Amino acid sequence: MAQTEKLRLNYESILTQLGEQVEREGLMKTPERAAKAMQFLTQGYEQDPVAVLKSAMFRQDYSEMVVVKDIELYSLCEHHLLPFFGKAHVAYIPNGYIVGLSKIPRVVDVFARRLQVQERLTIEVRDVIQETLQPLGVAVVIEAQHMCMMMRGVQKQNSITTTSAFTGEFRNAETRSEFLRLIGTRLH
C-alpha cells in the first residue's frame, strides 16, 4: 500500500508539471489508477520464472519438439515507458523433463511484465527454459509492435520487430527450419 501511495504522489506531480489540474473531475483518481496500473504492468519483478517452471516439471521420456506458439505478450519499453505488444513462439526439445504447457506463457509474462527491450526479453525466456529444464535445445521468436516507434519518433504504424534466440539442437539448420515452418503454419 505504501508503494501505491508513493507512486500516486509521483503521478500527481507529473500531471501537475504537465500543466494539468489534478483536482479536475476527470483527473481526481487518475494518479491512483496510474499507480495501480504501473504496479500491474511491472508485477514480473515480484515473480520467479524458475519457480513457475519447476511448479509443473515432470519426468517424461519424450524427445521431440514441443512448440507453444502465438503467445500474446504485453510489455513496457524501458526507454520511453510506452507499450510494446505482440506474440512469442517458444519451443524446446525435452531431455528427460517436460513442463506443463501453461507454464511457457506464464514465463513469457513474468519477463514481459518488467521494463524491457524485446531483445533481452527473447534471451531471458530462452535462458530460463534452458537452465531450468536442461532440454536438448530451446527456440524463441518474438514478433512485436512498439508504441515508441508508432506514436512518436519515426511514427511507423505498420512496423513489426522480430527477434530470435536459439540453443542446442535449434542451432542446427534443419531443426531451426522445422520450428520456423511450424510457427508459420496454421495447423488449427
Secondary structure, DSSP 8 states (H G I E B T S, - for coil): -HHHHHHHHHHHHHHHHTT--TTSGGGTTHHHHHHHHHHHHTGGGG--HHHHHHTTEEE----S-EEEEEEEEEEEETTT--EEEEEEEEEEE-SSEEE-TTHHHHHHHHHHTSEE-HHHHHHHHHHHHHHHH--SEEEEEEEEEEHHHHTSTT--TT--EEEEEE-GGGGSHHHHHHHHHHHHS---
